[in-house]
Amino acid sequence: MAGRCQIRTAHPADAPLLGLIERACFADPWTDRSLVEAIGSGQGISLLATNQDGVVGYLLARHAGGSGEILNLAVAPEGRRRGVGRDLLEEALRQLSELEAAQVFLEVRGSNAAALALYQGRGFRIVGSRRGYYRLPEEDALVLRLDCAPSA
Ligand SMILES: CC(C)(COP(=O)(O)OP(=O)(O)OC[C@H]1O[C@@H](n2cnc3c(N)ncnc32)[C@H](O)[C@@H]1OP(=O)(O)O)[C@@H](O)C(=O)NCCC(=O)NCCS
């Protein structure tokens, strides 16, 4: 895979493609059904990244009560380190800003150096942890927050 990606809104019908990436990325993956529900919830931001090889990554987020939450972000192993994760994150933050989110939260494994570098590089700060949040293997989650500048 090479070159930049295009980002579009994901639809429930895309869930099987997202599921392929989900299972390639996580030991305890979301089911296709949970992906369909998240994409179709109507409360969320569902983004899909494609390049010339097809779907290469996705991001799911939601917005409620003035806060945003990144629920899931994954890039296919063969498509990594080409800016896809950063592009998906930027587009989600742009859309959350349009929805006037004052801050954006997410959880990440403390051992996930790649994701932590991406998020902290974008300005997210560690604000807490959740004990035993993850399975396979069990691990605490770090809670990260980004304070958003009010839109002009
Ligand atoms: C985390 C993930 C989404 C990053 O996607 P990506 O497309 O490879 O990331 P990008 O190419 O946009 O990288 C953006 C920045 O993230 C950081 N980064 C990404 N991968 C990294 C790695 N393996 N090691 C260290 N830093 C890394 C770097 O700061 C990078 O900037 P740089 O390339 O200018 O150095 C991807 O590794 C992934 O899908 N991992 C498995 C699923 C996962 O952990 N999701 C996050 C759950 S919270």
The ligand as a Gaussian input file, in Angstrom:
#p B3LYP/6-31G(d) Opt

LIG

0 1
 C       -2.348000       3.332000      16.294000
 C       -2.604000       3.255000      14.790000
 C       -4.086000       3.587000      14.516000
 C       -1.720000       4.295000      14.084000
 O       -2.071000       4.314000      12.705000
 P       -1.013000       4.716000      11.570000
 O       -1.779000       4.981000      10.329000
 O        0.067000       3.713000      11.493000
 O       -0.414000       6.068000      12.177000
 P        0.232000       7.279000      11.356000
 O        1.037000       6.764000      10.221000
 O       -0.835000       8.272000      11.048000
 O        1.222000       7.874000      12.453000
 C        0.954000       9.102000      13.127000
 C        1.910000       9.216000      14.300000
 O        1.612000       8.221000      15.272000
 C        2.821000       7.760000      15.880000
 N        3.014000       6.346000      15.550000
 C        2.270000       5.582000      14.713000
 N        2.729000       4.324000      14.712000
 C        3.773000       4.285000      15.573000
 C        4.638000       3.256000      15.994000
 N        4.522000       2.006000      15.533000
 N        5.592000       3.565000      16.906000
 C        5.718000       4.821000      17.379000
 N        4.929000       5.858000      16.992000
 C        3.959000       5.579000      16.101000
 C        3.933000       8.615000      15.304000
 O        4.049000       9.750000      16.130000
 C        3.357000       8.994000      13.960000
 O        3.898000      10.161000      13.457000
 P        5.206000      10.088000      12.498000
 O        4.913000       9.046000      11.451000
 O        5.302000      11.476000      11.956000
 O        6.333000       9.659000      13.384000
 C       -2.226000       1.844000      14.231000
 O       -0.946000       1.493000      14.683000
 C       -3.204000       0.744000      14.620000
 O       -4.242000       0.546000      13.983000
 N       -2.871000      -0.012000      15.698000
 C       -3.710000      -1.122000      16.125000
 C       -5.056000      -0.667000      16.631000
 C       -4.915000       0.329000      17.749000
 O       -4.061000       0.212000      18.609000
 N       -5.815000       1.340000      17.735000
 C       -5.839000       2.375000      18.752000
 C       -6.719000       1.942000      19.852000
 S       -6.837000       3.201000      21.110000

